[in-house]
Structures are given as structure tokens and as C-alpha cells.
Amino acid sequence: MSKVFLNDRLVDETDAMVSVADGGLLYGAGLFETMRTCHRKVFGLDDHLDRLFASSRHLSIDLPFDKTFLASNIDQVLEANGLTDARLRLTLTSGPISVPDDQRRPTLLIAATTLQGYAAEYYNKGVRVILCPYRQNPSDPLTGHKSTSYFPRMLALRLAHQGGAAEALWFTPDGMLAEGCVSNIFLVKEGCILTPPLDTPVLPGIARKTVSRIATERSMEWFERALTIDDLLGADEAFLTNVIMKVLPVTGIEKHSVGNGSIGPISRQLLVAFDEQIENQCGKGKGK
């Protein structure tokens, strides 16, 4: 039976319960981080926790735990479930709203499952995406944060899947390209890598940061730039990033082919480099 860490201890998944008055359950008042582990080490753990702490401060969601406490209990969950390569989720909510503010404790949940990546054919042929019919509101206080108020993203992703696509791309009300439902977006034009700036706003993705670092280390030309639908449709290459998909090439947008309709050389190069980053950071770890 799977084990999860809930608040202050490991429990069986079937015994894990949260209050019916929890602010995350009632109002979506919470944050989460989805992480990947390799050899029982979390890739980009510090980056994930830095983002969690920054968002908790910005949104006034209490986070009374330190990084050492969180890292230790992440490791406990992996060990208890016998996992080395895993998909791990840390969820933090505002806790029960039925108690006075000075007595309220947040709800912390850490759970992990065996890592199941995206289909191999996606990396051989690329994926198709659609244009999201909804808009990313720069005035929304949750925009740019990995909030548990995720239902609009799930609705858009469902539309993509119903149409046989892997992802839906969001734009701002004034037509600026933002991001995917669960990913950041990069374009390649004439050898230059482009991605929307954080103040679009978009989520400061961990994989986005990794790709930017790889490009810098390899002296590849890359820029944060406000991008439009014309930039998207005129790109030679496009790819999506998150820590589970890594670098996922996009070869189709609706009925439009990206470039010549096949995976481009820069996308391939960055995917290989991303895998190397994971191995370099995680090494052989603690797994057997």
C-alpha cells in the first residue's frame, strides 16, 4: 500500500484525510510542486522549494517548514514506497478555515508514484498543440504561481486531448503568447531561441530555467521576448518544457506545420542536454 506524508507523519494513502474545512478543498487556496526524481534524488529540488517559498510569501499561505524538513520527508516518502525514479507532488494548502488565524496550521501532503514519462513517439515525431480559447489574465493574482486553483488549465487541456493534441497554448487578452496548460513554450527562429518573459506573466518553470541555463552554458543565442501568434506560426521550431516532459518538440499547431513539420536540430540538442543535466545532478543517488 502506498505511503504519503501528511502534515507531520507517514500514513497509508487510504488513511490520509484532510479537514472538510480545508481552504484548499473549499477555495483552492493552495500551492503545489510536481517534481521528478532520478536515483531517488529530486531534480532541481532547491529551485522547486525556492518557488514554493516565494509563492507562499506572495499569496500569504503559511509555510512554517524549512527546506531541510521538506527534503527529509520527501526522501521518507520515496524510501517508504521503494521508489527511485518517481513523479512526486508536494501540496501545501492554507489549512482548515474553521479555526482562528493564529491557531491555523497549513496542510502539507507529499505523495509519489512511479515515473511515467510521455510517449516515446512524441519525441520521435513531435506533438501537435491547439490554441487555447481562454485567456491568461495578467491581473489575476494567481497568474505566475503554481496554485491548486488549476481547473481552468484542466478544462483547456481536456479540449486539447479531445482534439488529439498534447497541449493548449494560452495567450493574454492583448494577444501575447504566454504558456501551455502544464508547460512553458519556446520558439526557435533562425537559430535563436525565444521564450515569453516572466512578466507576460508566465510560470517561472524549473525546466524553463534549466533550458535557459543550458543555452547560456553552450553559448546558444536565446532571449526572453514578447511573442505573438505571428511569431508562433513563423517559428522554425517550437518545444514545450516541464520537468516531466523535459523538452517536448512541437511539430504542429492546429492544422499548421511548424517549420518543415519535423523535429528541428535545436530541439533535439536541448533534449539530449536536458537528459545530461538530470544525470549530472542526480548521479547514481541512493537507489539500488
HUVEN-V5689 format. One line per field, one symbol per residue. ss: DSSP state (A for helix, B for strand, O for the rest). phi: phi as a letter, one per 40 degrees, with the letter a starting at -180 (. if undefined). burial: b if it has 24 or more other C-alpha atoms within 12 Angstrom, else e. A space follows every 50 residues. Layout:
ss: ???
phi: ???
burial: ???
This chain:
ss: OOBBBBOOBBBBAAAOOOOOOBAAAAAOOBBBBBBBBBOOBBOOAAAAAA AAAAAAAAOOOOOOOOAAAAAAAAAAAAAAOOOOOBBBBBBBBOOBOOOO AAAOOOBBBBBBBBOOOOOAAAAAAOBBBBBBBBBBOOOOOOOOOOBOOO AAAAAAAAAAAAOOOOBBBBBBOOOOBBBBOOOBBBBBBOOBBBBOOAAA OOOOOAAAAAAAAAAAAOOOOBBBOOOOAAAAAOOOBBBBBBOOOBBBBB BBBOOBBOOOOOOOAAAAAAAAAAAAAAAAAAOOOOOO
phi: .cbbbbgaacacdcccbbccccccccbgcababbbbbbfgbccgddcccd ccccccccbfbcbccccccccccccdccccbgbbcabbbbbbbcgcccbd dcbcbccbbbbabdcbccddccccbgbbbbccccbccccccccgbccccb cdcccccccccccgbcabccbcdcgccbaccbacbbbbbfgbcbaccdcd bbcccccdcccccdccccfccaacacbbccccccccaaabbacccgbbcb babfccccfcgbccccccccccccdcccccccfcfbcc
burial: eebbbbbebbeeeeeeebeeebbbbeebbbbbbbbbbbbbbbbbbebbbe bbbebbeebebbbeeeeeebbebbbbbbbbbebbbbbbbbbbbbbbbeee eeeebbbbbbbbbbbeeeeeebbeebbbbbbbebbbbbeeebbbbbbbbe ebbeebbebbeeeebbbbbbbbeebbbbbbbbbbbbbbbeebbbbbbbeb bbbbbbbbbbbbebbeeeeeebbbbbbbbebbbebbbbbbbbbbbbbbbb bbbbeebbbeebbbebbbebbebbbebbeeebeeeeee
